[in-house]
Amino acid sequence: MASRLETERLILRQWKREDYPEYAKLSADPTVMMYFPGVLSRQESEAQAARITQLIAENGWGFWAAELKATGQFIGFVGLHRQDELSGIPNAPFIEIGWRLAKEYWGKGYAPEAARRALQFAFEQLSAPSIYAFTALPNTPSQRVMDKIGMTNIGQDFDHPKLPVGHHLRHHCLYQITRETWLGRLKPRSP
């Protein structure tokens, strides 16, 4: 399994210990975390980064650290994660795609660029039948990325099981792209 992927402008790779403080900064930013239950403390962020690092070491893939090729700067993560059947999310078990970038890197096309590469890995290396993504309904920026990478809202909105009743982010939408759809997008169209 590849633990390093490249795009035109990015490297998706295993995490380094020096990424952890940068990840803690972005996870403590209220703007970055506005569609999550709250910001993370440094300890919570480091524990999350350590868990992500461990999963990549075990599986050869995961929520890879995203690095700018031009500068080597860590900008967040983009990648894949396995949701098990006990997650409470419709259609689980499945592989989800997700991203979290520092806000200074928003609006530059990095999330869709890296996500497309992660989808390629999922379908070509993992032979996944489909990939899912989900987010809180108010998170239209992430939904736009899902649209840009060819995913479709499959109309299976759900209440996230880890958020309490009444929480303003509890209601989530679910997106999907199948391997057939992804492969179909790569084929040249006849005139």
Secondary structure, DSSP 4 states (H G I P E B T S, - for coil): --SEEE-SSEEEE---TTHHHHHHHHHT-TTTTTTSSS---HHHHHHHHHHHHHHHHHHS-SEEEEEETTT--EEEEEEEEEEPTTS--TT-SEEEEEEEE-GGGTTSSHHHHHHHHHHHHHHHTS--SEEEEEEETT-HHHHHHHHHTT-EE-S--EE-TTS-TT-TT-EEEEEEEEHHHHHHHHSPPP-
